[in-house]
Amino acid sequence: MPLDTRGAYYDGADVSTPSELTDVLMKRPIPLVRNFTANLLAYAVGRRAEYFDQPQVRAIVREAEATDYRMSSFILGVVRSTPFQMSESEVATGQ
């Protein structure tokens, strides 16, 4: 039985092939880039990105946009962000 790959993006755009999904995502890059940034930040700080992290996420995305979304811009943005700078690491007990 053939797979039914039809679907709709959150804004109502119909999607049925990978190329159509790529086209829809590239027409609206900001939600995709913010989601990527929030997940990168969450990985870096070891916790979920919360509502109070969103200003930092938006700032990282703005800075990355200025460099055509280079990966290094995202990484440096996360490393320079307040949530990353203020995160605490776990202390090893040595047992």
FIKOL-913694 format. One record per residue: residue in three letters; residue number from 0; x, y, z of N, C-alpha, C in turn. Coordinates in Angstrom, 3 decimals, padded with zeros to 6 digits. Each point is the difference from the previous one (the first is absolute). Layout:
N
+---------+-----+----------+----------+----------+----------+----------+----------+----------+----------+----------+
! residuo ! num !       nu !       nv !       nw !      cau !      cav !      caw !       cu !       cv !       cw !
+---------+-----+----------+----------+----------+----------+----------+----------+----------+----------+----------+
!     ALA ! NUM !        X !        Y !        Z !        X !        Y !        Z !        X !        Y !        Z !
...
+---------+-----+----------+----------+----------+----------+----------+----------+----------+----------+----------+
! end
This chain:
95
+---------+-----+----------+----------+----------+----------+----------+----------+----------+----------+----------+
! residuo ! num !       nu !       nv !       nw !      cau !      cav !      caw !       cu !       cv !       cw !
+---------+-----+----------+----------+----------+----------+----------+----------+----------+----------+----------+
!     MET !   0 !  000.843 ! -001.173 !  000.000 ! -000.843 !  001.173 !  000.000 !  000.896 !  001.247 !  000.000 !
!     PRO !   1 ! -000.232 !  000.941 ! -000.903 !  000.826 !  001.211 ! -000.055 ! -000.243 !  000.891 !  001.219 !
!     LEU !   2 !  001.046 !  000.713 !  000.390 ! -000.096 !  000.911 !  001.136 ! -000.731 !  001.277 ! -000.388 !
!     ASP !   3 ! -000.803 !  000.501 !  000.917 ! -000.671 !  001.287 ! -000.190 !  000.860 !  001.058 !  000.694 !
!     THR !   4 !  000.743 !  000.769 ! -000.768 !  000.922 !  000.983 !  000.568 ! -000.558 !  001.409 ! -000.020 !
!     ARG !   5 ! -001.283 !  000.124 ! -000.271 ! -000.605 !  001.333 ! -000.037 ! -000.163 !  000.536 !  001.411 !
!     GLY !   6 !  000.174 !  001.302 !  000.131 ! -000.179 !  000.654 !  001.282 ! -000.118 !  001.491 ! -000.205 !
!     ALA !   7 ! -000.124 !  000.691 !  001.103 ! -000.105 !  001.454 ! -000.066 !  000.928 !  000.614 !  001.038 !
!     TYR !   8 !  000.678 !  001.040 ! -000.401 !  000.850 !  000.760 !  000.913 ! -000.902 !  000.804 !  000.932 !
!     TYR !   9 !  000.527 !  000.499 !  001.105 ! -000.845 !  000.681 !  000.985 ! -000.728 !  001.219 ! -000.558 !
!     ASP !  10 !  000.515 !  000.581 ! -001.074 ! -000.668 !  001.169 ! -000.586 ! -000.989 ! -000.388 ! -001.103 !
!     GLY !  11 ! -000.180 ! -001.302 ! -000.218 ! -000.971 ! -000.471 ! -000.972 !  000.577 ! -000.402 ! -001.343 !
!     ALA !  12 !  001.284 !  000.195 ! -000.220 !  000.624 ! -000.373 ! -001.270 !  000.008 ! -001.533 ! -000.137 !
!     ASP !  13 ! -000.447 ! -000.479 ! -001.155 ! -000.019 ! -001.440 ! -000.255 !  001.403 ! -000.501 ! -000.303 !
!     VAL !  14 !  000.325 ! -001.156 !  000.571 !  001.313 ! -000.608 ! -000.183 ! -000.204 ! -001.486 ! -000.260 !
!     SER !  15 !  000.648 ! -000.506 ! -001.059 ! -000.105 ! -001.435 ! -000.255 !  001.327 ! -000.628 ! -000.417 !
!     THR !  16 !  000.993 !  000.806 ! -000.314 !  001.301 ! -000.544 ! -000.379 !  001.089 !  000.710 !  000.802 !
!     PRO !  17 !  001.168 ! -000.617 !  000.106 !  001.091 !  000.662 !  000.712 !  000.377 !  001.361 ! -000.606 !
!     SER !  18 ! -000.061 !  000.107 ! -001.319 !  000.353 !  001.278 ! -000.625 ! -001.035 !  001.079 !  000.332 !
!     GLU !  19 ! -001.279 ! -000.382 !  000.100 ! -001.021 !  000.969 !  000.407 !  000.212 !  000.436 !  001.443 !
!     LEU !  20 !  000.395 ! -000.926 !  000.870 !  000.297 !  000.352 !  001.391 !  001.179 !  000.960 !  000.068 !
!     THR !  21 !  001.031 ! -000.270 ! -000.786 !  001.157 !  000.900 ! -000.049 ! -000.416 !  001.386 ! -000.465 !
!     ASP !  22 ! -000.828 !  000.065 ! -001.019 ! -000.471 !  001.296 ! -000.508 ! -000.780 !  000.765 !  001.069 !
!     VAL !  23 ! -000.881 ! -000.690 !  000.712 ! -000.797 !  000.648 !  001.043 !  000.898 !  000.499 !  001.124 !
!     LEU !  24 !  000.965 ! -000.811 !  000.410 !  000.906 !  000.399 !  001.081 !  000.884 !  001.178 ! -000.408 !
!     MET !  25 !  000.444 !  000.032 ! -001.243 !  000.871 !  001.077 ! -000.452 ! -000.752 !  001.313 ! -000.202 !
!     LYS !  26 ! -001.307 ! -000.070 ! -000.206 ! -000.794 !  001.224 ! -000.120 ! -000.210 !  000.642 !  001.369 !
!     ARG !  27 !  000.087 ! -000.798 !  001.065 ! -000.210 !  000.476 !  001.363 !  001.152 ! -000.484 !  000.875 !
!     PRO !  28 !  001.186 !  000.561 ! -000.168 !  001.157 ! -000.538 !  000.720 !  000.034 !  000.349 !  001.493 !
!     ILE !  29 ! -000.637 !  001.077 !  000.414 !  000.135 !  000.453 !  001.384 ! -000.494 ! -001.043 !  001.011 !
!     PRO !  30 ! -001.196 ! -000.582 ! -000.139 ! -000.406 ! -001.018 !  000.981 !  000.958 ! -001.193 !  000.043 !
!     LEU !  31 !  000.483 ! -000.423 ! -001.140 !  000.929 ! -001.126 ! -000.060 !  001.316 !  000.349 !  000.694 !
!     VAL !  32 !  000.522 !  001.183 ! -000.278 !  001.278 !  000.420 !  000.576 ! -000.136 !  000.221 !  001.505 !
!     ARG !  33 ! -001.116 !  000.573 !  000.448 ! -000.204 !  000.187 !  001.449 ! -000.107 ! -001.336 !  000.711 !
!     ASN !  34 ! -000.676 ! -000.953 ! -000.613 ! -000.116 ! -001.327 !  000.599 !  001.369 ! -000.665 !  000.097 !
!     PHE !  35 !  000.775 !  000.085 ! -001.065 !  001.349 ! -000.556 !  000.021 !  000.835 !  000.644 !  001.105 !
!     THR !  36 ! -000.080 !  001.333 !  000.100 !  000.779 !  000.725 !  000.995 ! -000.421 ! -000.374 !  001.414 !
!     ALA !  37 ! -001.293 ! -000.101 !  000.241 ! -000.493 ! -000.382 !  001.325 !  000.483 ! -001.397 !  000.379 !
!     ASN !  38 !  000.008 ! -000.916 ! -000.957 !  000.485 ! -001.353 !  000.276 !  001.506 ! -000.029 !  000.228 !
!     LEU !  39 !  000.738 !  000.802 ! -000.742 !  001.444 !  000.083 !  000.206 !  000.309 !  000.576 !  001.384 !
!     LEU !  40 ! -000.727 !  001.025 !  000.382 !  000.181 !  000.591 !  001.325 ! -000.359 ! -001.002 !  001.089 !
!     ALA !  41 ! -001.093 ! -000.724 ! -000.183 ! -000.411 ! -001.005 !  000.981 !  001.078 ! -001.068 !  000.163 !
!     TYR !  42 !  000.573 ! -000.435 ! -001.091 !  001.074 ! -000.993 !  000.066 !  001.205 !  000.563 !  000.747 !
!     ALA !  43 !  000.329 !  001.251 ! -000.284 !  001.189 !  000.611 !  000.597 ! -000.137 !  000.205 !  001.506 !
!     VAL !  44 ! -001.185 !  000.372 !  000.452 ! -000.172 !  000.285 !  001.434 ! -000.517 ! -001.210 !  000.774 !
!     GLY !  45 ! -000.375 ! -001.055 ! -000.704 ! -000.420 ! -001.219 !  000.680 ! -001.405 !  000.061 !  000.581 !
!     ARG !  46 ! -000.837 !  000.840 ! -000.557 ! -001.395 !  000.090 !  000.433 ! -000.827 !  000.515 ! -001.168 !
!     ARG !  47 ! -001.319 ! -000.067 !  000.142 ! -000.873 !  000.513 ! -001.056 !  000.151 !  001.505 ! -000.117 !
!     ALA !  48 ! -000.188 !  000.508 ! -001.192 ! -000.052 !  001.450 ! -000.193 ! -001.382 !  000.458 !  000.464 !
!     GLU !  49 ! -000.033 !  000.920 !  000.934 ! -001.252 !  000.469 !  000.595 ! -000.399 !  001.342 ! -000.598 !
!     TYR !  50 ! -001.159 !  000.488 !  000.392 ! -000.515 !  001.271 ! -000.531 !  000.961 !  001.151 !  000.273 !
!     PHE !  51 !  000.680 ! -000.036 !  001.134 !  000.923 !  001.089 !  000.329 !  001.294 ! -000.063 ! -000.794 !
!     ASP !  52 !  000.217 ! -001.076 ! -000.740 !  001.160 ! -000.115 ! -000.883 ! -000.281 !  000.562 ! -001.391 !
!     GLN !  53 ! -001.253 !  000.248 ! -000.317 ! -000.365 !  000.408 ! -001.358 !  000.639 !  001.312 ! -000.453 !
!     PRO !  54 !  000.164 !  001.017 !  000.880 !  000.724 !  001.196 ! -000.475 !  001.419 ! -000.323 ! -000.469 !
!     GLN !  55 !  000.678 ! -000.913 !  000.697 !  001.339 ! -000.396 ! -000.410 ! -000.038 ! -000.772 ! -001.304 !
!     VAL !  56 ! -000.997 ! -000.860 ! -000.163 ! -000.153 ! -000.762 ! -001.240 ! -000.183 !  000.960 ! -001.166 !
!     ARG !  57 ! -000.878 !  000.988 !  000.172 ! -000.232 !  000.967 ! -001.081 !  001.260 !  000.806 ! -000.298 !
!     ALA !  58 !  000.761 !  000.352 !  001.019 !  001.247 !  000.753 ! -000.212 !  001.021 ! -000.842 ! -000.765 !
!     ILE !  59 !  000.108 ! -001.270 !  000.345 !  000.932 ! -000.898 ! -000.701 ! -000.402 ! -000.120 ! -001.468 !
!     VAL !  60 ! -001.300 ! -000.124 ! -000.257 ! -000.491 ! -000.123 ! -001.376 !  000.289 !  001.282 ! -000.781 !
!     ARG !  61 ! -000.216 !  001.161 !  000.615 !  000.294 !  001.276 ! -000.690 !  001.473 !  000.096 ! -000.370 !
!     GLU !  62 !  000.874 ! -000.377 !  000.925 !  001.440 !  000.042 ! -000.279 !  000.379 ! -001.008 ! -001.083 !
!     ALA !  63 ! -000.609 ! -001.170 !  000.035 !  000.303 ! -001.026 ! -001.009 ! -000.506 !  000.414 ! -001.374 !
!     GLU !  64 ! -001.120 !  000.695 ! -000.037 ! -000.549 !  000.462 ! -001.278 !  000.969 !  000.953 ! -000.691 !
!     ALA !  65 !  000.691 !  000.810 !  000.779 !  000.953 !  000.956 ! -000.558 !  001.176 ! -000.695 ! -000.682 !
!     THR !  66 !  000.255 ! -001.259 !  000.361 !  001.097 ! -000.756 ! -000.616 ! -000.532 ! -001.137 ! -000.867 !
!     ASP !  67 ! -001.220 !  000.164 ! -000.532 ! -000.621 ! -001.004 ! -000.863 ! -000.158 ! -001.348 !  000.693 !
!     TYR !  68 ! -000.310 !  000.026 !  001.281 ! -000.292 ! -001.196 !  000.796 !  001.151 ! -001.005 !  000.005 !
!     ARG !  69 !  001.196 !  000.500 !  000.142 !  001.150 ! -000.905 !  000.116 ! -000.086 ! -000.747 !  001.320 !
!     MET !  70 !  000.378 ! -001.272 ! -000.013 ! -000.066 ! -000.829 !  001.198 !  000.838 !  000.606 !  001.123 !
!     SER !  71 !  001.145 !  000.570 ! -000.355 !  000.859 !  000.601 !  001.020 ! -000.708 !  001.160 !  000.711 !
!     SER !  72 ! -000.886 !  000.697 ! -000.683 ! -000.752 !  001.092 !  000.621 ! -000.934 ! -000.525 !  001.073 !
!     PHE !  73 ! -000.637 ! -001.120 ! -000.265 ! -000.884 ! -000.597 !  001.000 !  000.787 ! -000.476 !  001.212 !
!     ILE !  74 !  001.109 ! -000.674 ! -000.256 !  000.801 ! -000.540 !  001.098 !  000.573 !  001.124 !  000.847 !
!     LEU !  75 !  000.584 !  001.004 ! -000.642 !  000.540 !  001.131 !  000.758 ! -001.108 !  000.759 !  000.730 !
!     GLY !  76 ! -001.155 !  000.131 ! -000.628 ! -001.121 !  000.665 !  000.654 ! -000.433 ! -000.717 !  001.256 !
!     VAL !  77 ! -000.055 ! -001.326 ! -000.057 ! -000.376 ! -000.786 !  001.175 !  001.072 !  000.116 !  001.075 !
!     VAL !  78 !  001.260 ! -000.117 ! -000.378 !  001.092 !  000.064 !  000.975 !  000.059 !  001.365 !  000.676 !
!     ARG !  79 ! -000.319 !  001.049 ! -000.730 !  000.027 !  001.354 !  000.564 ! -001.291 !  000.377 !  000.727 !
!     SER !  80 ! -001.007 ! -000.844 ! -000.071 ! -001.305 !  000.329 !  000.584 !  000.031 ! -000.073 !  001.524 !
!     THR !  81 ! -000.888 !  000.752 !  000.609 ! -000.107 !  000.016 !  001.459 ! -000.365 ! -001.372 !  000.560 !
!     PRO !  82 ! -000.970 ! -000.723 ! -000.571 ! -000.315 ! -001.320 !  000.570 !  001.205 ! -000.943 !  000.016 !
!     PHE !  83 !  000.804 !  000.052 ! -001.052 !  001.177 ! -000.877 ! -000.034 !  001.058 !  000.479 !  000.985 !
!     GLN !  84 !  000.229 !  001.296 !  000.033 !  001.017 !  000.559 !  000.892 ! -000.357 ! -000.214 !  001.474 !
!     MET !  85 ! -001.278 !  000.010 !  000.311 ! -000.431 ! -000.109 !  001.392 ! -000.336 ! -001.430 !  000.425 !
!     SER !  86 !  000.093 ! -000.956 ! -000.925 ! -000.327 ! -001.380 !  000.364 !  001.103 ! -000.568 !  000.877 !
!     GLU !  87 ! -000.394 ! -000.900 !  000.895 !  000.948 ! -000.627 !  000.892 !  000.210 ! -001.439 ! -000.430 !
!     SER !  88 !  001.216 ! -000.456 !  000.139 !  000.275 ! -001.393 ! -000.325 ! -000.125 ! -000.827 !  001.269 !
!     GLU !  89 ! -000.267 ! -001.286 ! -000.179 ! -000.094 ! -000.902 !  001.145 !  001.400 ! -000.310 !  000.499 !
!     VAL !  90 !  000.140 ! -000.088 !  001.293 !  001.299 ! -000.295 !  000.605 !  000.126 ! -001.513 !  000.146 !
!     ALA !  91 !  001.124 ! -000.551 ! -000.440 !  000.234 ! -001.429 !  000.120 !  000.287 ! -000.328 !  001.460 !
!     THR !  92 ! -000.572 ! -001.077 !  000.500 !  000.189 ! -000.381 !  001.396 !  001.259 ! -000.809 !  000.211 !
!     GLY !  93 !  000.529 ! -000.609 ! -001.036 !  001.244 ! -000.748 !  000.111 ! -000.138 ! -001.321 !  000.709 !
!     GLN !  94 ! -001.180 ! -000.548 !  000.123 ! -000.175 ! -001.269 !  000.699 !  000.111 ! -001.159 ! -000.924 !
+---------+-----+----------+----------+----------+----------+----------+----------+----------+----------+----------+
! end
